[in-house]
């Protein structure tokens, strides 16, 4: 019973994150940079916290090939 309710809460949390990302226009075109994709992922994971003023931004650096 508890596991089912927890699963539903996690799904609702992530759905709210997807809605927040869509409202910010992140799905209009594919991300061009790693940092854009990371920001979209963090917005989705933070879920309803986006509506409490959280505005997550992420950056990332891809490893460079060795010379």
LUMLUMDREN-2810 file (N, C-alpha, C; in Angstrom, 1 decimal):
<atoms>
<atom><aa>X</aa><ch>A</ch><at>N</at><xx>0.8</xx><yy>-1.2</yy><zz>0.0</zz></atom>
<atom><aa>X</aa><ch>A</ch><at>CA</at><xx>0.0</xx><yy>0.0</yy><zz>0.0</zz></atom>
<atom><aa>X</aa><ch>A</ch><at>C</at><xx>0.9</xx><yy>1.3</yy><zz>0.0</zz></atom>
<atom><aa>X</aa><ch>A</ch><at>N</at><xx>1.8</xx><yy>1.3</yy><zz>0.9</zz></atom>
<atom><aa>X</aa><ch>A</ch><at>CA</at><xx>2.7</xx><yy>2.5</yy><zz>1.0</zz></atom>
<atom><aa>X</aa><ch>A</ch><at>C</at><xx>3.6</xx><yy>2.6</yy><zz>-0.2</zz></atom>
<atom><aa>X</aa><ch>A</ch><at>N</at><xx>4.0</xx><yy>1.5</yy><zz>-0.8</zz></atom>
<atom><aa>X</aa><ch>A</ch><at>CA</at><xx>4.9</xx><yy>1.6</yy><zz>-2.0</zz></atom>
<atom><aa>X</aa><ch>A</ch><at>C</at><xx>4.1</xx><yy>2.1</yy><zz>-3.2</zz></atom>
<atom><aa>X</aa><ch>A</ch><at>N</at><xx>2.9</xx><yy>1.7</yy><zz>-3.3</zz></atom>
<atom><aa>X</aa><ch>A</ch><at>CA</at><xx>2.0</xx><yy>2.2</yy><zz>-4.4</zz></atom>
<atom><aa>X</aa><ch>A</ch><at>C</at><xx>1.8</xx><yy>3.7</yy><zz>-4.3</zz></atom>
<atom><aa>X</aa><ch>A</ch><at>N</at><xx>1.5</xx><yy>4.2</yy><zz>-3.1</zz></atom>
<atom><aa>X</aa><ch>A</ch><at>CA</at><xx>1.3</xx><yy>5.6</yy><zz>-2.9</zz></atom>
<atom><aa>X</aa><ch>A</ch><at>C</at><xx>2.6</xx><yy>6.4</yy><zz>-3.1</zz></atom>
<atom><aa>X</aa><ch>A</ch><at>N</at><xx>3.7</xx><yy>5.8</yy><zz>-2.7</zz></atom>
<atom><aa>X</aa><ch>A</ch><at>CA</at><xx>5.0</xx><yy>6.5</yy><zz>-3.0</zz></atom>
<atom><aa>X</aa><ch>A</ch><at>C</at><xx>5.3</xx><yy>6.6</yy><zz>-4.5</zz></atom>
<atom><aa>X</aa><ch>A</ch><at>N</at><xx>5.0</xx><yy>5.5</yy><zz>-5.2</zz></atom>
<atom><aa>X</aa><ch>A</ch><at>CA</at><xx>5.1</xx><yy>5.5</yy><zz>-6.6</zz></atom>
<atom><aa>X</aa><ch>A</ch><at>C</at><xx>4.3</xx><yy>6.6</yy><zz>-7.3</zz></atom>
<atom><aa>X</aa><ch>A</ch><at>N</at><xx>3.1</xx><yy>6.7</yy><zz>-6.9</zz></atom>
<atom><aa>X</aa><ch>A</ch><at>CA</at><xx>2.2</xx><yy>7.7</yy><zz>-7.4</zz></atom>
<atom><aa>X</aa><ch>A</ch><at>C</at><xx>2.7</xx><yy>9.1</yy><zz>-7.1</zz></atom>
<atom><aa>X</aa><ch>A</ch><at>N</at><xx>3.2</xx><yy>9.3</yy><zz>-5.9</zz></atom>
<atom><aa>X</aa><ch>A</ch><at>CA</at><xx>3.7</xx><yy>10.6</yy><zz>-5.6</zz></atom>
<atom><aa>X</aa><ch>A</ch><at>C</at><xx>4.9</xx><yy>11.0</yy><zz>-6.4</zz></atom>
<atom><aa>X</aa><ch>A</ch><at>N</at><xx>5.8</xx><yy>10.0</yy><zz>-6.7</zz></atom>
<atom><aa>X</aa><ch>A</ch><at>CA</at><xx>7.0</xx><yy>10.3</yy><zz>-7.5</zz></atom>
<atom><aa>X</aa><ch>A</ch><at>C</at><xx>6.6</xx><yy>10.6</yy><zz>-8.9</zz></atom>
<atom><aa>X</aa><ch>A</ch><at>N</at><xx>5.6</xx><yy>9.9</yy><zz>-9.5</zz></atom>
<atom><aa>X</aa><ch>A</ch><at>CA</at><xx>5.1</xx><yy>10.1</yy><zz>-10.8</zz></atom>
<atom><aa>X</aa><ch>A</ch><at>C</at><xx>4.5</xx><yy>11.5</yy><zz>-10.9</zz></atom>
<atom><aa>X</aa><ch>A</ch><at>N</at><xx>3.7</xx><yy>11.9</yy><zz>-9.9</zz></atom>
<atom><aa>X</aa><ch>A</ch><at>CA</at><xx>3.1</xx><yy>13.2</yy><zz>-9.9</zz></atom>
<atom><aa>X</aa><ch>A</ch><at>C</at><xx>4.2</xx><yy>14.3</yy><zz>-9.8</zz></atom>
<atom><aa>X</aa><ch>A</ch><at>N</at><xx>5.2</xx><yy>14.1</yy><zz>-9.0</zz></atom>
<atom><aa>X</aa><ch>A</ch><at>CA</at><xx>6.3</xx><yy>15.0</yy><zz>-8.8</zz></atom>
<atom><aa>X</aa><ch>A</ch><at>C</at><xx>7.0</xx><yy>15.3</yy><zz>-10.2</zz></atom>
<atom><aa>X</aa><ch>A</ch><at>N</at><xx>7.3</xx><yy>14.2</yy><zz>-10.9</zz></atom>
<atom><aa>X</aa><ch>A</ch><at>CA</at><xx>8.0</xx><yy>14.3</yy><zz>-12.2</zz></atom>
<atom><aa>X</aa><ch>A</ch><at>C</at><xx>7.1</xx><yy>15.0</yy><zz>-13.2</zz></atom>
<atom><aa>X</aa><ch>A</ch><at>N</at><xx>5.8</xx><yy>14.6</yy><zz>-13.2</zz></atom>
<atom><aa>X</aa><ch>A</ch><at>CA</at><xx>4.8</xx><yy>15.3</yy><zz>-14.1</zz></atom>
<atom><aa>X</aa><ch>A</ch><at>C</at><xx>4.8</xx><yy>16.8</yy><zz>-13.9</zz></atom>
<atom><aa>X</aa><ch>A</ch><at>N</at><xx>4.8</xx><yy>17.2</yy><zz>-12.7</zz></atom>
<atom><aa>X</aa><ch>A</ch><at>CA</at><xx>4.8</xx><yy>18.6</yy><zz>-12.4</zz></atom>
<atom><aa>X</aa><ch>A</ch><at>C</at><xx>6.1</xx><yy>19.3</yy><zz>-12.9</zz></atom>
<atom><aa>X</aa><ch>A</ch><at>N</at><xx>7.2</xx><yy>18.5</yy><zz>-12.8</zz></atom>
<atom><aa>X</aa><ch>A</ch><at>CA</at><xx>8.5</xx><yy>19.1</yy><zz>-13.3</zz></atom>
<atom><aa>X</aa><ch>A</ch><at>C</at><xx>8.4</xx><yy>19.2</yy><zz>-14.8</zz></atom>
<atom><aa>X</aa><ch>A</ch><at>N</at><xx>7.8</xx><yy>18.2</yy><zz>-15.5</zz></atom>
<atom><aa>X</aa><ch>A</ch><at>CA</at><xx>7.7</xx><yy>18.3</yy><zz>-17.0</zz></atom>
<atom><aa>X</aa><ch>A</ch><at>C</at><xx>6.8</xx><yy>19.5</yy><zz>-17.4</zz></atom>
<atom><aa>X</aa><ch>A</ch><at>N</at><xx>5.7</xx><yy>19.7</yy><zz>-16.6</zz></atom>
<atom><aa>X</aa><ch>A</ch><at>CA</at><xx>4.8</xx><yy>20.8</yy><zz>-16.9</zz></atom>
<atom><aa>X</aa><ch>A</ch><at>C</at><xx>5.6</xx><yy>22.1</yy><zz>-16.7</zz></atom>
<atom><aa>X</aa><ch>A</ch><at>N</at><xx>6.4</xx><yy>22.3</yy><zz>-15.6</zz></atom>
<atom><aa>X</aa><ch>A</ch><at>CA</at><xx>7.1</xx><yy>23.5</yy><zz>-15.4</zz></atom>
<atom><aa>X</aa><ch>A</ch><at>C</at><xx>8.1</xx><yy>23.7</yy><zz>-16.5</zz></atom>
<atom><aa>X</aa><ch>A</ch><at>N</at><xx>8.8</xx><yy>22.7</yy><zz>-17.0</zz></atom>
<atom><aa>X</aa><ch>A</ch><at>CA</at><xx>9.8</xx><yy>22.8</yy><zz>-18.1</zz></atom>
<atom><aa>X</aa><ch>A</ch><at>C</at><xx>9.1</xx><yy>23.2</yy><zz>-19.4</zz></atom>
<atom><aa>X</aa><ch>A</ch><at>N</at><xx>7.9</xx><yy>22.7</yy><zz>-19.6</zz></atom>
<atom><aa>X</aa><ch>A</ch><at>CA</at><xx>7.1</xx><yy>23.1</yy><zz>-20.8</zz></atom>
<atom><aa>X</aa><ch>A</ch><at>C</at><xx>6.7</xx><yy>24.5</yy><zz>-20.7</zz></atom>
<atom><aa>X</aa><ch>A</ch><at>N</at><xx>6.3</xx><yy>25.0</yy><zz>-19.5</zz></atom>
<atom><aa>X</aa><ch>A</ch><at>CA</at><xx>5.8</xx><yy>26.4</yy><zz>-19.3</zz></atom>
<atom><aa>X</aa><ch>A</ch><at>C</at><xx>7.0</xx><yy>27.3</yy><zz>-19.5</zz></atom>
<atom><aa>X</aa><ch>A</ch><at>N</at><xx>8.2</xx><yy>26.9</yy><zz>-19.3</zz></atom>
<atom><aa>X</aa><ch>A</ch><at>CA</at><xx>9.4</xx><yy>27.7</yy><zz>-19.5</zz></atom>
<atom><aa>X</aa><ch>A</ch><at>C</at><xx>9.9</xx><yy>27.7</yy><zz>-20.9</zz></atom>
<atom><aa>X</aa><ch>A</ch><at>N</at><xx>9.2</xx><yy>26.9</yy><zz>-21.8</zz></atom>
<atom><aa>X</aa><ch>A</ch><at>CA</at><xx>9.6</xx><yy>26.8</yy><zz>-23.2</zz></atom>
<atom><aa>X</aa><ch>A</ch><at>C</at><xx>10.8</xx><yy>25.9</yy><zz>-23.5</zz></atom>
<atom><aa>X</aa><ch>A</ch><at>N</at><xx>11.1</xx><yy>25.0</yy><zz>-22.6</zz></atom>
<atom><aa>X</aa><ch>A</ch><at>CA</at><xx>12.3</xx><yy>24.2</yy><zz>-22.8</zz></atom>
<atom><aa>X</aa><ch>A</ch><at>C</at><xx>12.1</xx><yy>23.2</yy><zz>-23.9</zz></atom>
<atom><aa>X</aa><ch>A</ch><at>N</at><xx>10.9</xx><yy>22.9</yy><zz>-24.3</zz></atom>
<atom><aa>X</aa><ch>A</ch><at>CA</at><xx>10.7</xx><yy>21.8</yy><zz>-25.3</zz></atom>
<atom><aa>X</aa><ch>A</ch><at>C</at><xx>10.4</xx><yy>22.3</yy><zz>-26.7</zz></atom>
<atom><aa>X</aa><ch>A</ch><at>N</at><xx>10.5</xx><yy>23.6</yy><zz>-26.9</zz></atom>
<atom><aa>X</aa><ch>A</ch><at>CA</at><xx>10.2</xx><yy>24.2</yy><zz>-28.2</zz></atom>
<atom><aa>X</aa><ch>A</ch><at>C</at><xx>11.2</xx><yy>23.7</yy><zz>-29.3</zz></atom>
<atom><aa>X</aa><ch>A</ch><at>N</at><xx>12.4</xx><yy>23.5</yy><zz>-28.9</zz></atom>
<atom><aa>X</aa><ch>A</ch><at>CA</at><xx>13.4</xx><yy>23.0</yy><zz>-29.8</zz></atom>
<atom><aa>X</aa><ch>A</ch><at>C</at><xx>14.4</xx><yy>22.2</yy><zz>-29.0</zz></atom>
<atom><aa>X</aa><ch>A</ch><at>N</at><xx>15.1</xx><yy>21.3</yy><zz>-29.7</zz></atom>
<atom><aa>X</aa><ch>A</ch><at>CA</at><xx>16.1</xx><yy>20.4</yy><zz>-29.0</zz></atom>
<atom><aa>X</aa><ch>A</ch><at>C</at><xx>17.2</xx><yy>21.2</yy><zz>-28.3</zz></atom>
<atom><aa>X</aa><ch>A</ch><at>N</at><xx>17.7</xx><yy>20.8</yy><zz>-27.2</zz></atom>
<atom><aa>X</aa><ch>A</ch><at>CA</at><xx>18.8</xx><yy>21.5</yy><zz>-26.6</zz></atom>
<atom><aa>X</aa><ch>A</ch><at>C</at><xx>20.1</xx><yy>21.4</yy><zz>-27.5</zz></atom>
<atom><aa>X</aa><ch>A</ch><at>N</at><xx>20.8</xx><yy>22.5</yy><zz>-27.6</zz></atom>
<atom><aa>X</aa><ch>A</ch><at>CA</at><xx>22.0</xx><yy>22.6</yy><zz>-28.4</zz></atom>
<atom><aa>X</aa><ch>A</ch><at>C</at><xx>23.2</xx><yy>22.3</yy><zz>-27.6</zz></atom>
<atom><aa>X</aa><ch>A</ch><at>N</at><xx>23.2</xx><yy>22.6</yy><zz>-26.3</zz></atom>
<atom><aa>X</aa><ch>A</ch><at>CA</at><xx>24.4</xx><yy>22.4</yy><zz>-25.5</zz></atom>
<atom><aa>X</aa><ch>A</ch><at>C</at><xx>24.1</xx><yy>21.5</yy><zz>-24.3</zz></atom>
<atom><aa>X</aa><ch>A</ch><at>N</at><xx>25.1</xx><yy>20.9</yy><zz>-23.8</zz></atom>
<atom><aa>X</aa><ch>A</ch><at>CA</at><xx>25.0</xx><yy>20.0</yy><zz>-22.6</zz></atom>
<atom><aa>X</aa><ch>A</ch><at>C</at><xx>24.3</xx><yy>20.8</yy><zz>-21.5</zz></atom>
<atom><aa>X</aa><ch>A</ch><at>N</at><xx>24.7</xx><yy>22.0</yy><zz>-21.3</zz></atom>
<atom><aa>X</aa><ch>A</ch><at>CA</at><xx>24.1</xx><yy>22.7</yy><zz>-20.1</zz></atom>
<atom><aa>X</aa><ch>A</ch><at>C</at><xx>22.6</xx><yy>22.9</yy><zz>-20.3</zz></atom>
<atom><aa>X</aa><ch>A</ch><at>N</at><xx>22.1</xx><yy>23.1</yy><zz>-21.5</zz></atom>
<atom><aa>X</aa><ch>A</ch><at>CA</at><xx>20.6</xx><yy>23.2</yy><zz>-21.7</zz></atom>
<atom><aa>X</aa><ch>A</ch><at>C</at><xx>19.9</xx><yy>21.9</yy><zz>-21.4</zz></atom>
<atom><aa>X</aa><ch>A</ch><at>N</at><xx>20.5</xx><yy>20.8</yy><zz>-21.8</zz></atom>
<atom><aa>X</aa><ch>A</ch><at>CA</at><xx>19.9</xx><yy>19.5</yy><zz>-21.4</zz></atom>
<atom><aa>X</aa><ch>A</ch><at>C</at><xx>20.0</xx><yy>19.2</yy><zz>-19.9</zz></atom>
<atom><aa>X</aa><ch>A</ch><at>N</at><xx>21.0</xx><yy>19.6</yy><zz>-19.3</zz></atom>
<atom><aa>X</aa><ch>A</ch><at>CA</at><xx>21.2</xx><yy>19.4</yy><zz>-17.9</zz></atom>
<atom><aa>X</aa><ch>A</ch><at>C</at><xx>20.2</xx><yy>20.3</yy><zz>-17.1</zz></atom>
<atom><aa>X</aa><ch>A</ch><at>N</at><xx>19.9</xx><yy>21.5</yy><zz>-17.6</zz></atom>
<atom><aa>X</aa><ch>A</ch><at>CA</at><xx>19.0</xx><yy>22.4</yy><zz>-16.9</zz></atom>
<atom><aa>X</aa><ch>A</ch><at>C</at><xx>17.6</xx><yy>21.8</yy><zz>-17.1</zz></atom>
<atom><aa>X</aa><ch>A</ch><at>N</at><xx>17.2</xx><yy>21.3</yy><zz>-18.2</zz></atom>
<atom><aa>X</aa><ch>A</ch><at>CA</at><xx>15.9</xx><yy>20.6</yy><zz>-18.4</zz></atom>
<atom><aa>X</aa><ch>A</ch><at>C</at><xx>15.7</xx><yy>19.5</yy><zz>-17.4</zz></atom>
<atom><aa>X</aa><ch>A</ch><at>N</at><xx>16.7</xx><yy>18.7</yy><zz>-17.3</zz></atom>
<atom><aa>X</aa><ch>A</ch><at>CA</at><xx>16.7</xx><yy>17.5</yy><zz>-16.4</zz></atom>
<atom><aa>X</aa><ch>A</ch><at>C</at><xx>16.5</xx><yy>17.9</yy><zz>-15.0</zz></atom>
<atom><aa>X</aa><ch>A</ch><at>N</at><xx>17.2</xx><yy>19.0</yy><zz>-14.6</zz></atom>
<atom><aa>X</aa><ch>A</ch><at>CA</at><xx>17.1</xx><yy>19.4</yy><zz>-13.2</zz></atom>
<atom><aa>X</aa><ch>A</ch><at>C</at><xx>15.7</xx><yy>20.1</yy><zz>-12.9</zz></atom>
<atom><aa>X</aa><ch>A</ch><at>N</at><xx>15.2</xx><yy>20.8</yy><zz>-13.9</zz></atom>
<atom><aa>X</aa><ch>A</ch><at>CA</at><xx>13.9</xx><yy>21.4</yy><zz>-13.7</zz></atom>
<atom><aa>X</aa><ch>A</ch><at>C</at><xx>12.8</xx><yy>20.3</yy><zz>-13.5</zz></atom>
<atom><aa>X</aa><ch>A</ch><at>N</at><xx>13.0</xx><yy>19.2</yy><zz>-14.3</zz></atom>
<atom><aa>X</aa><ch>A</ch><at>CA</at><xx>12.0</xx><yy>18.1</yy><zz>-14.2</zz></atom>
<atom><aa>X</aa><ch>A</ch><at>C</at><xx>12.2</xx><yy>17.4</yy><zz>-12.8</zz></atom>
<atom><aa>X</aa><ch>A</ch><at>N</at><xx>13.4</xx><yy>17.2</yy><zz>-12.3</zz></atom>
<atom><aa>X</aa><ch>A</ch><at>CA</at><xx>13.6</xx><yy>16.5</yy><zz>-11.1</zz></atom>
<atom><aa>X</aa><ch>A</ch><at>C</at><xx>13.1</xx><yy>17.4</yy><zz>-9.9</zz></atom>
<atom><aa>X</aa><ch>A</ch><at>N</at><xx>13.2</xx><yy>18.7</yy><zz>-10.0</zz></atom>
<atom><aa>X</aa><ch>A</ch><at>CA</at><xx>12.8</xx><yy>19.5</yy><zz>-8.9</zz></atom>
<atom><aa>X</aa><ch>A</ch><at>C</at><xx>11.3</xx><yy>19.6</yy><zz>-8.8</zz></atom>
<atom><aa>X</aa><ch>A</ch><at>N</at><xx>10.6</xx><yy>19.2</yy><zz>-9.8</zz></atom>
<atom><aa>X</aa><ch>A</ch><at>CA</at><xx>9.2</xx><yy>19.1</yy><zz>-9.8</zz></atom>
<atom><aa>X</aa><ch>A</ch><at>C</at><xx>8.4</xx><yy>20.3</yy><zz>-9.3</zz></atom>
<atom><aa>X</aa><ch>A</ch><at>N</at><xx>7.6</xx><yy>20.2</yy><zz>-8.3</zz></atom>
<atom><aa>X</aa><ch>A</ch><at>CA</at><xx>6.7</xx><yy>21.3</yy><zz>-7.8</zz></atom>
<atom><aa>X</aa><ch>A</ch><at>C</at><xx>7.5</xx><yy>22.4</yy><zz>-7.1</zz></atom>
<atom><aa>X</aa><ch>A</ch><at>N</at><xx>8.8</xx><yy>22.2</yy><zz>-6.8</zz></atom>
<atom><aa>X</aa><ch>A</ch><at>CA</at><xx>9.6</xx><yy>23.2</yy><zz>-6.2</zz></atom>
<atom><aa>X</aa><ch>A</ch><at>C</at><xx>9.8</xx><yy>24.4</yy><zz>-7.2</zz></atom>
<atom><aa>X</aa><ch>A</ch><at>N</at><xx>9.6</xx><yy>24.2</yy><zz>-8.5</zz></atom>
<atom><aa>X</aa><ch>A</ch><at>CA</at><xx>9.7</xx><yy>25.2</yy><zz>-9.5</zz></atom>
<atom><aa>X</aa><ch>A</ch><at>C</at><xx>8.6</xx><yy>26.3</yy><zz>-9.2</zz></atom>
<atom><aa>X</aa><ch>A</ch><at>N</at><xx>7.5</xx><yy>25.9</yy><zz>-8.7</zz></atom>
<atom><aa>X</aa><ch>A</ch><at>CA</at><xx>6.4</xx><yy>26.8</yy><zz>-8.4</zz></atom>
<atom><aa>X</aa><ch>A</ch><at>C</at><xx>6.6</xx><yy>27.6</yy><zz>-7.1</zz></atom>
<atom><aa>X</aa><ch>A</ch><at>N</at><xx>7.6</xx><yy>27.2</yy><zz>-6.3</zz></atom>
<atom><aa>X</aa><ch>A</ch><at>CA</at><xx>7.9</xx><yy>27.9</yy><zz>-5.1</zz></atom>
<atom><aa>X</aa><ch>A</ch><at>C</at><xx>9.1</xx><yy>28.8</yy><zz>-5.2</zz></atom>
<atom><aa>X</aa><ch>A</ch><at>N</at><xx>9.5</xx><yy>29.1</yy><zz>-6.5</zz></atom>
<atom><aa>X</aa><ch>A</ch><at>CA</at><xx>10.5</xx><yy>30.1</yy><zz>-6.7</zz></atom>
<atom><aa>X</aa><ch>A</ch><at>C</at><xx>11.9</xx><yy>29.5</yy><zz>-7.1</zz></atom>
<atom><aa>X</aa><ch>A</ch><at>N</at><xx>12.0</xx><yy>28.1</yy><zz>-7.1</zz></atom>
<atom><aa>X</aa><ch>A</ch><at>CA</at><xx>13.3</xx><yy>27.5</yy><zz>-7.4</zz></atom>
<atom><aa>X</aa><ch>A</ch><at>C</at><xx>13.5</xx><yy>27.6</yy><zz>-8.9</zz></atom>
<atom><aa>X</aa><ch>A</ch><at>N</at><xx>14.6</xx><yy>28.1</yy><zz>-9.3</zz></atom>
<atom><aa>X</aa><ch>A</ch><at>CA</at><xx>14.9</xx><yy>28.3</yy><zz>-10.7</zz></atom>
<atom><aa>X</aa><ch>A</ch><at>C</at><xx>16.3</xx><yy>27.6</yy><zz>-11.0</zz></atom>
<atom><aa>X</aa><ch>A</ch><at>N</at><xx>16.3</xx><yy>26.3</yy><zz>-11.1</zz></atom>
<atom><aa>X</aa><ch>A</ch><at>CA</at><xx>17.6</xx><yy>25.6</yy><zz>-11.2</zz></atom>
<atom><aa>X</aa><ch>A</ch><at>C</at><xx>18.2</xx><yy>25.8</yy><zz>-12.6</zz></atom>
<atom><aa>X</aa><ch>A</ch><at>N</at><xx>19.5</xx><yy>26.0</yy><zz>-12.6</zz></atom>
<atom><aa>X</aa><ch>A</ch><at>CA</at><xx>20.3</xx><yy>26.1</yy><zz>-13.8</zz></atom>
<atom><aa>X</aa><ch>A</ch><at>C</at><xx>21.5</xx><yy>25.2</yy><zz>-13.6</zz></atom>
<atom><aa>X</aa><ch>A</ch><at>N</at><xx>21.9</xx><yy>24.5</yy><zz>-14.6</zz></atom>
<atom><aa>X</aa><ch>A</ch><at>CA</at><xx>23.0</xx><yy>23.6</yy><zz>-14.6</zz></atom>
<atom><aa>X</aa><ch>A</ch><at>C</at><xx>24.0</xx><yy>23.9</yy><zz>-15.7</zz></atom>
<atom><aa>X</aa><ch>A</ch><at>N</at><xx>25.2</xx><yy>23.5</yy><zz>-15.4</zz></atom>
<atom><aa>X</aa><ch>A</ch><at>CA</at><xx>26.2</xx><yy>23.6</yy><zz>-16.4</zz></atom>
<atom><aa>X</aa><ch>A</ch><at>C</at><xx>27.0</xx><yy>22.3</yy><zz>-16.5</zz></atom>
<atom><aa>X</aa><ch>A</ch><at>N</at><xx>27.6</xx><yy>22.0</yy><zz>-17.5</zz></atom>
<atom><aa>X</aa><ch>A</ch><at>CA</at><xx>28.4</xx><yy>20.8</yy><zz>-17.6</zz></atom>
<atom><aa>X</aa><ch>A</ch><at>C</at><xx>29.5</xx><yy>21.0</yy><zz>-18.6</zz></atom>
<atom><aa>X</aa><ch>A</ch><at>N</at><xx>30.5</xx><yy>20.2</yy><zz>-18.5</zz></atom>
<atom><aa>X</aa><ch>A</ch><at>CA</at><xx>31.6</xx><yy>20.2</yy><zz>-19.4</zz></atom>
<atom><aa>X</aa><ch>A</ch><at>C</at><xx>31.8</xx><yy>18.8</yy><zz>-19.9</zz></atom>
<atom><aa>X</aa><ch>A</ch><at>N</at><xx>31.9</xx><yy>18.7</yy><zz>-21.2</zz></atom>
<atom><aa>X</aa><ch>A</ch><at>CA</at><xx>32.1</xx><yy>17.4</yy><zz>-21.7</zz></atom>
<atom><aa>X</aa><ch>A</ch><at>C</at><xx>33.6</xx><yy>17.1</yy><zz>-21.7</zz></atom>
<atom><aa>X</aa><ch>A</ch><at>N</at><xx>34.1</xx><yy>15.9</yy><zz>-21.5</zz></atom>
<atom><aa>X</aa><ch>A</ch><at>CA</at><xx>35.5</xx><yy>15.6</yy><zz>-21.5</zz></atom>
<atom><aa>X</aa><ch>A</ch><at>C</at><xx>36.1</xx><yy>15.8</yy><zz>-22.9</zz></atom>
<atom><aa>X</aa><ch>A</ch><at>N</at><xx>37.2</xx><yy>16.3</yy><zz>-23.0</zz></atom>
<atom><aa>X</aa><ch>A</ch><at>CA</at><xx>37.9</xx><yy>16.5</yy><zz>-24.2</zz></atom>
<atom><aa>X</aa><ch>A</ch><at>C</at><xx>38.8</xx><yy>15.3</yy><zz>-24.6</zz></atom>
<atom><aa>X</aa><ch>A</ch><at>N</at><xx>38.9</xx><yy>15.0</yy><zz>-25.8</zz></atom>
<atom><aa>X</aa><ch>A</ch><at>CA</at><xx>39.8</xx><yy>13.8</yy><zz>-26.2</zz></atom>
<atom><aa>X</aa><ch>A</ch><at>C</at><xx>41.2</xx><yy>14.1</yy><zz>-25.9</zz></atom>
<atom><aa>X</aa><ch>A</ch><at>N</at><xx>41.9</xx><yy>13.1</yy><zz>-25.5</zz></atom>
<atom><aa>X</aa><ch>A</ch><at>CA</at><xx>43.3</xx><yy>13.3</yy><zz>-25.2</zz></atom>
<atom><aa>X</aa><ch>A</ch><at>C</at><xx>44.1</xx><yy>13.5</yy><zz>-26.5</zz></atom>
<atom><aa>X</aa><ch>A</ch><at>N</at><xx>45.2</xx><yy>14.3</yy><zz>-26.4</zz></atom>
<atom><aa>X</aa><ch>A</ch><at>CA</at><xx>46.0</xx><yy>14.6</yy><zz>-27.6</zz></atom>
<atom><aa>X</aa><ch>A</ch><at>C</at><xx>46.8</xx><yy>13.4</yy><zz>-28.0</zz></atom>
</atoms>
